Amino acid sequence: MKKTAATLLLLILLHVVSAGQQVNGVPDTKQIMADAYAKAQREKKSVFVMFHASWCTWCQKMDASMKDPACSTFFDQQFVMVHLVVDEAKDKKQLETPGAADMRKQYGGEGQGIPYWLMFDRNGKLISDSKLHTAADKNDFGENVGCPASAAEVDFFIGALKKCTLLSAEQESAIRERFRKNEVQ
């Protein structure tokens, strides 16, 4: 009887602990990020976080660019990729990642639009965000590049990648070429 009671207590405790990590079956941001940093440590990678929504065309372009065969090997080898859902339509709010909006706000992305991305080292230190700052204005909070497309945006993105990865000239060229295809004509 004592063994059954102890097992039941253990199951209840496990349920309570896991309930804090999920809302409506969706893992929360803290747990997702803890898992990402643990994986990044094991695999000696950086962490790329993208805030996105199902309706966001530019988010889809960003994903398609990073998954393109010309670029995917680089991103797979260098990053643990994390997608956090924010800003969903009213009928899809259940898809949002609990805590993602708070994290985006914490890192200056509130009101910046999506996709909004962050790059962290494997220890959780922010290396870059998707805000392009003007060098001339020290008070400039920056404007979200989102999915890089213009020459200036792609240059900025490649500069951010170089801050936390080893990027060969060949990889840089492939990324530049693929992301430039996103520019609206």
Contacts in CASP RR format, 6 or more apart in sequence:
PFRMAT RR
TARGET T0000
AUTHOR 0000-0000-0000
METHOD contacts of the structure
MODEL  1
MKKTAATLLLLILLHVVSAGQQVNGVPDTKQIMADAYAKAQREKKSVFVM
FHASWCTWCQKMDASMKDPACSTFFDQQFVMVHLVVDEAKDKKQLETPGA
ADMRKQYGGEGQGIPYWLMFDRNGKLISDSKLHTAADKNDFGENVGCPAS
AAEVDFFIGALKKCTLLSAEQESAIRERFRKNEVQ
20 28 0 8 1.000
21 27 0 8 1.000
21 28 0 8 1.000
21 30 0 8 1.000
21 31 0 8 1.000
22 28 0 8 1.000
22 31 0 8 1.000
22 98 0 8 1.000
23 98 0 8 1.000
24 94 0 8 1.000
26 94 0 8 1.000
26 95 0 8 1.000
26 96 0 8 1.000
26 97 0 8 1.000
26 98 0 8 1.000
27 97 0 8 1.000
27 98 0 8 1.000
28 97 0 8 1.000
28 98 0 8 1.000
28 99 0 8 1.000
29 84 0 8 1.000
29 97 0 8 1.000
29 98 0 8 1.000
29 99 0 8 1.000
29 100 0 8 1.000
29 102 0 8 1.000
29 103 0 8 1.000
30 99 0 8 1.000
32 82 0 8 1.000
32 84 0 8 1.000
32 97 0 8 1.000
33 47 0 8 1.000
33 49 0 8 1.000
33 82 0 8 1.000
33 103 0 8 1.000
36 47 0 8 1.000
36 49 0 8 1.000
36 80 0 8 1.000
36 82 0 8 1.000
37 47 0 8 1.000
37 120 0 8 1.000
37 122 0 8 1.000
37 123 0 8 1.000
37 124 0 8 1.000
39 45 0 8 1.000
39 80 0 8 1.000
40 46 0 8 1.000
40 47 0 8 1.000
40 80 0 8 1.000
40 120 0 8 1.000
40 122 0 8 1.000
41 122 0 8 1.000
41 123 0 8 1.000
43 80 0 8 1.000
44 122 0 8 1.000
45 77 0 8 1.000
45 78 0 8 1.000
45 79 0 8 1.000
45 80 0 8 1.000
45 122 0 8 1.000
46 78 0 8 1.000
46 79 0 8 1.000
46 80 0 8 1.000
46 119 0 8 1.000
46 120 0 8 1.000
46 121 0 8 1.000
46 122 0 8 1.000
46 127 0 8 1.000
46 164 0 8 1.000
46 165 0 8 1.000
47 79 0 8 1.000
47 80 0 8 1.000
47 82 0 8 1.000
47 119 0 8 1.000
47 120 0 8 1.000
47 121 0 8 1.000
47 122 0 8 1.000
47 124 0 8 1.000
48 75 0 8 1.000
48 79 0 8 1.000
48 80 0 8 1.000
48 81 0 8 1.000
48 82 0 8 1.000
48 117 0 8 1.000
48 118 0 8 1.000
48 119 0 8 1.000
49 82 0 8 1.000
49 84 0 8 1.000
49 103 0 8 1.000
49 117 0 8 1.000
49 118 0 8 1.000
49 119 0 8 1.000
49 120 0 8 1.000
50 59 0 8 1.000
50 62 0 8 1.000
50 63 0 8 1.000
50 81 0 8 1.000
50 82 0 8 1.000
50 83 0 8 1.000
50 84 0 8 1.000
50 115 0 8 1.000
50 116 0 8 1.000
50 117 0 8 1.000
51 84 0 8 1.000
51 85 0 8 1.000
51 86 0 8 1.000
51 87 0 8 1.000
51 100 0 8 1.000
51 104 0 8 1.000
51 109 0 8 1.000
51 114 0 8 1.000
51 115 0 8 1.000
51 116 0 8 1.000
51 117 0 8 1.000
52 59 0 8 1.000
52 62 0 8 1.000
52 63 0 8 1.000
52 83 0 8 1.000
52 84 0 8 1.000
52 85 0 8 1.000
52 86 0 8 1.000
52 114 0 8 1.000
52 115 0 8 1.000
53 59 0 8 1.000
53 85 0 8 1.000
53 86 0 8 1.000
53 87 0 8 1.000
53 88 0 8 1.000
53 89 0 8 1.000
53 114 0 8 1.000
54 85 0 8 1.000
54 88 0 8 1.000
54 89 0 8 1.000
54 92 0 8 1.000
54 95 0 8 1.000
55 88 0 8 1.000
55 89 0 8 1.000
55 92 0 8 1.000
56 87 0 8 1.000
56 114 0 8 1.000
56 115 0 8 1.000
58 114 0 8 1.000
58 115 0 8 1.000
58 146 0 8 1.000
58 147 0 8 1.000
59 114 0 8 1.000
59 115 0 8 1.000
59 147 0 8 1.000
61 147 0 8 1.000
61 149 0 8 1.000
61 182 0 8 1.000
62 115 0 8 1.000
62 117 0 8 1.000
62 146 0 8 1.000
62 147 0 8 1.000
65 71 0 8 1.000
65 147 0 8 1.000
65 178 0 8 1.000
65 179 0 8 1.000
65 181 0 8 1.000
65 182 0 8 1.000
66 72 0 8 1.000
66 75 0 8 1.000
66 81 0 8 1.000
67 75 0 8 1.000
68 178 0 8 1.000
70 174 0 8 1.000
70 175 0 8 1.000
70 177 0 8 1.000
70 178 0 8 1.000
71 171 0 8 1.000
71 174 0 8 1.000
71 175 0 8 1.000
71 178 0 8 1.000
74 165 0 8 1.000
74 167 0 8 1.000
74 171 0 8 1.000
74 174 0 8 1.000
74 175 0 8 1.000
75 81 0 8 1.000
78 161 0 8 1.000
78 164 0 8 1.000
78 165 0 8 1.000
78 166 0 8 1.000
79 119 0 8 1.000
79 165 0 8 1.000
84 97 0 8 1.000
84 100 0 8 1.000
84 103 0 8 1.000
84 104 0 8 1.000
85 95 0 8 1.000
85 96 0 8 1.000
85 97 0 8 1.000
85 100 0 8 1.000
86 96 0 8 1.000
86 97 0 8 1.000
86 100 0 8 1.000
86 101 0 8 1.000
86 104 0 8 1.000
86 114 0 8 1.000
87 96 0 8 1.000
87 101 0 8 1.000
87 113 0 8 1.000
87 114 0 8 1.000
88 95 0 8 1.000
88 96 0 8 1.000
101 110 0 8 1.000
104 110 0 8 1.000
104 112 0 8 1.000
104 116 0 8 1.000
107 118 0 8 1.000
107 126 0 8 1.000
107 129 0 8 1.000
108 129 0 8 1.000
108 131 0 8 1.000
108 141 0 8 1.000
109 116 0 8 1.000
109 129 0 8 1.000
109 131 0 8 1.000
109 144 0 8 1.000
112 130 0 8 1.000
112 131 0 8 1.000
112 143 0 8 1.000
112 144 0 8 1.000
113 144 0 8 1.000
113 146 0 8 1.000
114 146 0 8 1.000
115 130 0 8 1.000
115 146 0 8 1.000
115 147 0 8 1.000
116 129 0 8 1.000
116 130 0 8 1.000
116 144 0 8 1.000
116 146 0 8 1.000
117 129 0 8 1.000
117 130 0 8 1.000
117 146 0 8 1.000
118 126 0 8 1.000
118 128 0 8 1.000
118 129 0 8 1.000
118 130 0 8 1.000
119 126 0 8 1.000
119 127 0 8 1.000
119 128 0 8 1.000
119 129 0 8 1.000
119 160 0 8 1.000
119 161 0 8 1.000
119 163 0 8 1.000
119 164 0 8 1.000
120 126 0 8 1.000
120 127 0 8 1.000
120 164 0 8 1.000
121 127 0 8 1.000
121 164 0 8 1.000
127 160 0 8 1.000
127 163 0 8 1.000
127 164 0 8 1.000
128 159 0 8 1.000
128 160 0 8 1.000
128 163 0 8 1.000
128 164 0 8 1.000
130 144 0 8 1.000
130 145 0 8 1.000
130 146 0 8 1.000
130 160 0 8 1.000
131 141 0 8 1.000
131 142 0 8 1.000
131 143 0 8 1.000
131 144 0 8 1.000
131 145 0 8 1.000
132 142 0 8 1.000
132 143 0 8 1.000
132 144 0 8 1.000
132 145 0 8 1.000
132 152 0 8 1.000
132 153 0 8 1.000
132 156 0 8 1.000
133 140 0 8 1.000
133 141 0 8 1.000
133 142 0 8 1.000
134 140 0 8 1.000
134 142 0 8 1.000
145 153 0 8 1.000
145 156 0 8 1.000
145 157 0 8 1.000
146 153 0 8 1.000
147 179 0 8 1.000
147 182 0 8 1.000
148 154 0 8 1.000
148 156 0 8 1.000
148 157 0 8 1.000
148 179 0 8 1.000
148 182 0 8 1.000
149 179 0 8 1.000
149 180 0 8 1.000
149 182 0 8 1.000
149 183 0 8 1.000
149 184 0 8 1.000
150 183 0 8 1.000
151 180 0 8 1.000
153 179 0 8 1.000
154 175 0 8 1.000
154 176 0 8 1.000
154 179 0 8 1.000
154 180 0 8 1.000
157 175 0 8 1.000
157 179 0 8 1.000
158 167 0 8 1.000
158 172 0 8 1.000
158 175 0 8 1.000
158 176 0 8 1.000
161 167 0 8 1.000
161 175 0 8 1.000
167 175 0 8 1.000
END
